[in-house]
Amino acid sequence: MQTAMAPIKRVTLFKVPDEAHQDIILEQYKKVKQDALKNGKPYILSLSAGKTKNDPRAKGFNLCAISVFANMEDMEYYDAECAAHKALKAVASDKLEDIMTVFMESVTDEE
């Protein structure tokens, strides 16, 4: 019996020095949450974005986005084809000092 793959959780951290630019990027994330479609239907299971709390452990990363996808195929679609994500990247690209993205299949979530 094959077990179902756990959802893919993706965390993206941004260093955006200008607070006005932070707000612009977060507004664009609201559009992604509303407009991201695959085959005409919403496909992102969950999307949260916001400013991080001031803490030395953040190492200067001041925005965080957490996205959840049903599978790797949906995350790859997000990266390569999603029009809403392309619009986000276009808005954010010249405002970033640094970006880091990691993703995982959780081993601790409930079945």
N, C-alpha and C positions, 0 to 999 in steps of 0.2 A: 504494500500500500504506500503510495507516494504522499508525503505530507505537503500541504499547501505552503507556498512561500509567504513569509511574513511581509507586511508592507515595507517599502523602502523609505527610511527617514533620512532627510537631507538637511544639513545645517550649513548655512552660508553666513560668514562673518565679513563685515565691511569696516574699513577705516575710511571715514569720510570727515575730513577736518572741518569743513564749513557746516554749521548747524542748519543753515537754510537749505543746503544741498541734501542733508539728511532728511529733512521734511519732504523735499521733492521726491526722493527715492521711495520714502514710505508711502506717499500718495500714489506712486506708480505701482507699488505692491498691492494697494487696494484695487487697482484696475486689473492686475493679474488675477487676483482672487475672483473677481467678477467675470472677467473676459476669457480666461484660459479654457479653451474647448479642444476636444479631439473628436473627430467625426461628428461635430455639431453638439457634443455633450460635455458637461464639466467632467474633468478626469482627475483633478488634484483632490485627494481625500481631505486634506487639511493644509492650511497655510496661515502661519502666524509670523508677523514681522513687527519689530519695534526697536527702540533705542535700548542699549544695554545700560545697566546701572554702573556708576563710576566705581571701579574696583581695579587695583593694580594687576589682578590676575587676567583681566581682559586684554592686556598688552596693547592698548590703543584701539582695539576693535570696538566700535561704538554703535553699530547696527547689527542686528541678527535676524535672519529669516529661517524658519523651520517649515519645511514642506514635507508632506507625506503622500507617497504614490503607491498604488496597488501593486506595482511590479517594476522591474528594471526597464521594461519596454516603455512604460509611461514616463519614467524619468528621462530616458533617452529621447523621447519625443519632445519633452519639455526643453531639453538642451538644444536639440537640433532643428525642430520644426515649429514649435508653438509661437504663434504671432504675438501673443501677449508677453511672453518671456523675451522675445526679440525686442519689443518696444521697451521693456524694462532695461535691458542691456544697453540700448541706444541712449536712454535717458541717463543711466548711471555711469557709463564708461568714462566720461571725462571728469567725473566728480570724485572718483575713488583714489585713495592713496595706496590701498592694498585690499585684497579679497582672498578669502580662503573658503573652500567648499569641501565638506566630507559627507559621505552617506553610508548607511548601514542597514542591515537587516537585523532587527533587535532579537536577542535571545532571551530577554527578560519579560517580554509582553505576555499577557494571558492568551491562552489558545482560544 
